[in-house]
Amino acid sequence: MDRKDRIALLVEHARNPSYEGVLEVADVAMPGGGPECGGSIVVYLRGDGNGRIEGLSFTGQGDTISMGAASIIIQKVRDEGLTMDEVINLDYGAFVEGLGRDVVGSRTRNATLGLSTLKSAIRKYQRDALTGAKEDPAHGAGPRTRLEPLAALPGCGGVGTGAQRERQGHP
């Protein structure tokens, strides 16, 4: 795919995102991003209890790169049936290369916002599964997690991008 085609793909996904919307039966609703990331998103994840993803969607607002790349990664995970472990092992650099480093330029944070937030959602799901966390009665039906403050999230604010957090030994 040449540069023009990669740009067209990002624009198409930003204008018509795949799997956009609130997943009402989500186990986790993980917010991520902020203005310095080119956007903010919430990833909704439902697992099957055996390391597979039953449901996955996102909502958000942001620039073409952050929203287009978020849509692309969510579509890839769903269409290819990737497991949670396979998603955790996805490489940020390879993802940016697939989008086109020449297209993304210096906006790597924007491009990896969706992937970073998705990985955080999976880690939260896995932690909850280990601790036996249940639905939060204060919030009723829906996601079994409270939305965490944006400053504590990967990608922006907090400790840095997901890739930076992993290099620093943070989950």
N, C-alpha and C positions, 0 to 999 in steps of 0.2 A: 504494500500500500504506500503510495507516495504522500508527500506532505499535504497536498491539497485534499486528498481522500481522508487523511487522518483528521484534518481540521473539520471537514464536512461531517465525519462521524461524531466528533465531540459536539458540534453544533446541533446535529439531529438529536442526540441523546439529551442535550440540555433543553431543547425545545419540546421534545416528546419523550420524557424519561420512561424507561422500562421499570415496571414494578414500583411505581410511585404510589404512595398512599399509606394510611395507618393500617397496620395489621392488628385487628381487634383482639385476636387470640395470641398475641405475642407473649413469650416468656420474659423477654427483655426489650426495653425501649431505651436505647443508648444515644444520648445527644453527643454531638461533637462539633468542633469548629468555633468560629467566631469571625469578626470582621477582618482580622489579620490573616485569616486562612482563605479569604475569598468567599466564605459562606458558612452557613450553619446547617447541620443535618441531624436527623434522628433516624437511627437504624432500628428496625423492628425485626426481632428474631424469634422464631419458634423452633425448638429442637424436638427430636423424637426420643430422647433419653439414651440413645445409643451412638451418639456422635454424628448423626446426620441432621441436616437442616430440613424441617418440614415446611416452614414458611419464612419468607424474607421480603422485606420492602423497606422503603425509606421515604422521608419527607424532607424538604429543605428549601432554602433560598440561597442564591449565591451567583457567582460569575459562571461563565460558560465552561471553564475548565473544571471547577469543583463539582458542578452539577452534572456535567456530561460524564466525567470520570466516575462519579458515584453511580450513575445509571449503568455505565459499562461494567463496573465490577459486580454490581448486584445481578445484572443479566448473566454475566459469565458464571457466577457461582450457581445460580438457579439452572441455567441451561445445561451446564456440564455436570450438575449434581455433585458438586464438590462437598466433601465432608468438612466438619469443623476443623479437624487437624490439617487437612489440605489447605484450607483458607489461612489458618495461622501460619503455615509454612510458605505462603505466597511471598515472593520477594518484592519489596517496594521498588527497587531499581529496575527489575525486569518489567514490572507493571508500567513504570514511567517510560521505559524503552518501547513497550508495546503501543503506548499512546503517541509516542514520538517526542523524544527529548527536544528536538528542534521546534515542536509545537508548544510544548509545556514551558520551555525556556527556564527562567528562574523561579517559576511558580510551582515548584515541586510540592510544597505544602498543599496548595490548592488541589493538585492532581491526586494526592494520596489521602485526602480527607476522608473519602468514602471507605477506602480500604482500611485505614487506620481505625475509623469508628466501627467498622464491621468486626475487625479483630478484637476491639475492646468489648463489643457486645458478646462475642463468643467466649472470651475470657470470663466475663460476668456470668454467663450461663453456666460455664464449667465450674466456677467457684460456688454458685448457688446449688448446683447439683451435688457437689462435695459436702456442703454444709446443710443440705436439706432445706434450704430457704423456700418458703411458700409465699403465696400471694399476700401482699400487704393489705391487711384488713382495713386500714385507714383510707386506702384508695379504691377499695371494691374490686370489681371484676376488671380484667384487662391485664396489662403487663405486671409481672410479679416483682418489679423493681421500681424504686423511686428514681426519678430523673436526678442525676448527679449534677452538682454545680459545674458550669462550663469551665471554670478556671482549673478544675481538677482533671480535665479530660485530655486525651492525647490529641496531638495535632497542633493545638494552639493554647495559649495560657499554660497552665500546668508545667510539665517537665519538658515539653517539646513534641516534635512529631513522633509518630509511632516508631519510626526507624531510629530516631534519636533515643527514645525511651528504651528500646531493646538494646542498643549499644551500651547504654548506661546501666543495664541490668534491671530495668523496671518492666513489669508485665504490661 
